[in-house]
Amino acid sequence: MKVRAPSSSSRYFEVKGLMREGGLHTICEEARCPNIGECWGRGTATFQILGDTCTRACRYCYVHSGKPDGPPDPLEPLRLAQAAAQMKLSHVVVTSVDRDDLPDRGAAHYAATIRAIKRKLPAAKVEILTPDFLDVEEEALGTVLAAQPEVFNHNIETVRRLHARMRGAKASYDKALWLLERAKEVADYPVLTKSGIIVGLGETNDEVVDTMRDLRAHGVDVVTIGQYLQPSPKHAQIDRWVHPDEFRWFREQGEKLGFGSVFSGPLVRSSYRADEQRHAAETSRGAVAY
């Protein structure tokens, strides 16, 4: 697997400069995403709010875990919206670390960020990739969806059999499904729901299809499937390299299940070409593979 290094003719260094000037975090950097050169080169990025320290420690994730240092920065939503405007984004993707230390798990900060983006970029679509809002799910969904993001994403990450081992005791496969289904019930507008699966952690292909079937049964519109890449020696080992033919097969199975959009490929990540994922689902063009 190879990716192109950033070139001086791309927008990579412009985006990097904006992140530094705004004191902003991106999941592109924090999670060591292999697509950072391509995405930043296109002038896009996935913003990470609520700091750089996660209160969880998933076995596949490189984001720093521990005890966050203080409350969320109240000015972060404004700085993020300003950066998105300078980047001239038409589709803004926002994710976060888990903040189990906060009473609302960061829901109000999400809502403030969505509102700030919509004020600064009224024509832009907003996609959020949220944590599970442990123990305050109903209240958090109400807070976040009142700000009306166009896409609500919560990644199920892996198959039922491996879920607790990879994500820890706090996470729940069934709660993830419930959160995705409940989002559509809470929203008083037609929100798209989305989820992502990592392969290469020890699952079987049939289990991946079973997971897609579960997601579709809970009304999920968009699914992404990508290869796990071990970010460091202390993280979960790669169980297998999934062949491109298998990724195409996943896409075909997802299409048969009725997803509006399926992005399936080795380097696919949840926010990879997220604008195209949304557009495919909205226009029912079917599944797409990269």
Secondary structure, DSSP 8 states (H G I E B T S, - for coil): -------TTSSHHHHHHHHHHHT-EEHHHHTT-TTHHHHHHTT--EEEES-S-BS---TT--S-BS---SS--TTHHHHHHHHHHHTT-SEEEEEE---TTSTTTTHHHHHHHHHHHHHH-TT-EEEEE----TT-HHHHHHHHHTT--SEEE---BS-HHHHHHHH-TT--HHHHHHHHHHHHHH-SS--EEEEEEEESSS--HHHHHHHHHHHHHTT--EEEEEE----STTS--------HHHHHHHHHHHHHHT-SEEEESTT--TTTTHHHHHHHHHHT---EE-
